[in-house]
Amino acid sequence: MRKDKSGRRNFIKMASAVLGGLSLTPLMTPAESHAQKKLNVLCVGAHPGDPEFGCGGTMAKYASAGHSVTFLYLTRGEAYDPGKTFGEAAALRTKEAELSCSVLHAKPLFAGQIDGNTVLSKEKNEEMTKLILAETPDLVFTHWPLDSHPDHQVAGLLTLTAWIKSGRKFRLYFYEVNTGSESMEFTPTDYVDISDVRDRKKQAMFAHKSQGPGDVYNGWFRTMEEFRGLEAGVKAAEGFVHFAAASSSTLIV
């Protein structure tokens, strides 16, 4: 259901006053915003760099607002360079992830799966659910499962399963990466204005030197941020799909 525009503007004003302009549409409802609760925010990515590139600006804003932010990487990016052993590649990309998280004031965690060989199974669902619920998250962000990269698919579906097994105890949002090339048919329900943290997000992205961040940023993410900004009416934004059961949907009027 399309949200009423006048109501959306009222929500923006309310959220801006309470959260420092965090959300353009309701990542939190007005009642939750007024409570000023410290949130546990968890962002799941298939590889080091995925959460930073996909929603690093939003995570920076949550951290700056005093909320706890954790990045849970499904793998350590072991397979990115055929010229390195998995151990060498994992060590390098783990250091990059730790540096990037320090920029965003996030805590890094690793789920222990292997880059390029991630598994979606009953056992892995149980393992991932335990990891996610151990963080007692209020909000969880993860890959949009309709993606050309199998690891992204697995990360998104494992997180979705954890949400179901938890009894839908946390809010679940999907983020995009390289839309058009990887994320497919992604239409945001929610936006976050990242105009004031864009440089910080870029610094976190560029901590992943092994991934050629300059080319990736200039070739994809700069355009994505500005396109989502145009949709939201700001300079730069990140878009999300809020996944919720119909019975828990909130109509903003």
N, C-alpha and C positions, 0 to 999 in steps of 0.2 A: 504494500500500500504506500503510495506516495505521501510524504509528510507535507502537511500544510505549510506554505512558505512563511506566513506571518508568525505561526507558532515556532518555526525553525529560527526565525530572527530573534524572537524572544528568548529561546533557549540559548542561542549564541551569546546574547548579552549576559544572561545569568551565569553561564559556564565561564565566560571571560572574567567576570567579577570574582568568582570563587577560585578558579583554577589558573588564573593568569592567561586566559585565552587558549587553553589546551585544545578543546574540541570545537569543531564547526557543526557537528551533529552528535547525537547523544551517545558517546562512548560511556558516559555515565548519565543517569537520569538526574533531573534537578534535585530530587529528594536525597539521592546519594551524594551529590555535590555539596549540599548544605551540611551534611554530616561531617565533612572534612576528615573522613577516615583515611588513615595511612594505608595505601593499597599495596598488595603484593602483585607485581606485574611480571609475568613470565612470557618470554618470546622464544619460540622454538624455531630452529633453523637446521637445514640438512647439513650445511657446511659452515665453517668459519667464514664470516662475511655476509652470509644470507640475511640474518636479522638486521645487520647494520645497513646494508644496501636497501633492504625492503622497507624497514620502518625505523631506522636509526634516529630520525628527527623526532618521531613520536616518543621513543624511549628516552631521548634526551629531555623532553619536556616533562615526562613523568618523574624522572630522577630529579630534575631541577625543582619540581613542586614538592619534593620531600618524600616521594613514594619509593618503595624498594623494587629494583629492576634486576631481573636475572635473565641471562641468555643460556638456553639449553641447546647445545649443538649435538645433532644426531651422530655426526662423525667428526674426525679431526682433519678432513681433507686429504687423506692419505694418497689418493690416486691422481693428484693434479699434475704431477711431473713424472713422466716415464723414466727420466734420467736419475731419479732419486729412489731410494728404498722407501717403503711405506713408513718405516720408523723415522727416517730423515725428514720426509715430507710432513709427517704428523707433528714432529717437534717444532719445525719452522712455523707451521700454520697455527699451532697452539700458542706460540709466543705472540704471533700477530693478533690472535683473538684476545689474548689477555691484555695487550696494549690497547686494542680498540675498545675493550670493555672499560678500561681505566679512563679513557676519554669520555665515555658516556656515563660513568659512575654506575656500571652494571657489574653483576657477579657472573663469571663464566662457569658453566657446568658442561660436562660431556657425557653423552649416553653410551658411548662405547661401540657403536656400530661402525662398519667399514665403508668408506667412500666408494661409490660405484657398485657396492654389493650389499646395500641395505635390505633388510628383511621385514616383511609384514606377515606376522604369524601370531598365533595365540600366545606363545611365549613372549614375543617381543611386545605385544600389546600389554601384557601384564607387567613387564619390566618398565615400559614407558609410563604406564598409568601410575605405578608406584613412584617413579621419579617426579612426575608432574605433581601429584597430590602431596608429596613430601614438602613441596614449596608452599602449600596452602594458598594457591593463587586466587585472586579476585578477578583478574583479567588475564587471558591467555591469547597470544597472537601466534599464528603459524602460517605455513605455506598454503596457498590456494591449491587444492589437490588436482585441479585440472591444469596440468603442467607437463611440458615435454620432457622434463628431467625426472627419471624414476625416483631418485633420492628425495626430490621435492614432494612427489606424490606420497611416498612412504611417510615422510615427516608430517604432512598434513593429515593423513588418515590415522596415524598412530595418535595424534593429538585429538582428533575427533572422537576416537574410541575412548580416550581417557575422559573426555567431557561427558560422554554417554555413561560410562561406568561410574563416574562421580555423582551421577544423579543430576547433571547439569548445574553443578554448584558454582561454577565460575562462568563469566562471560567469555565467549569465544569469538575471535575475529581472525579473518584470513587477510594476509597481505600479498602483494604482487611483487614479482621480480621479472625484469626483462619482458614486460607484457608485449605480446606479438611474436616474440621469439620463444619464450618459455611459458609464462602464465598465459592461459587462453580463456577467452570469454569472461573476462574479469570486469564486472560492473560494480563500482563501489556503492555501498549504502551509507557510508560515513567517511568524513574527511577530517584531517588534522592540519591546521595551518602551521607549517614548519619554517616560515619565512625568517623568524628571528633565531633559529638554531641551525640554519642550513650550513653554515661554516663548520659548526661543531660536528654535524653529521658527516660532512665531507672529510674532516680530519679523521674520524673513526673509520671511514671507508678506506682512506688512503693509508691507514696502518697496515692494511693487507697488501703489502708491496708485491708479494709473489703473484698476485692476481691481475696485475696490470691495471690498477684502479683508475688511472687517468683515462685510458681508452674506454673502460667500462662506464665510467661516470659521464664522460662527454658524449659517448655514443648512445647511451640509454637513459641513465637515471636523471641527468639534468633535464632532458626533455620530458620524462615522466613526471617529475616534480612540478614543472611549469605547466604541463597539460592538466594535471589534477588541480593545480592552483587556478587555472582558468575556469575549470568546472565549479570550483568552490568560491570563486570570486576573490582570491588572494594571490600573492606573488608566487608562492610555492606551497604545495600540500602533498600529503600522503593519503592514499585512499585505502579503504578497508571494506570487507564484506562482513557484516555482523550476522553470525549464524545463531538462530534462536528458534526454539519451538514456538508454534503459533500461540500457544497458551501463555507464553511469557513475553510476547511482544508488547512494546509500549508505544502508544499513539501520542505523539506530541502535538498539542493543539494550542 
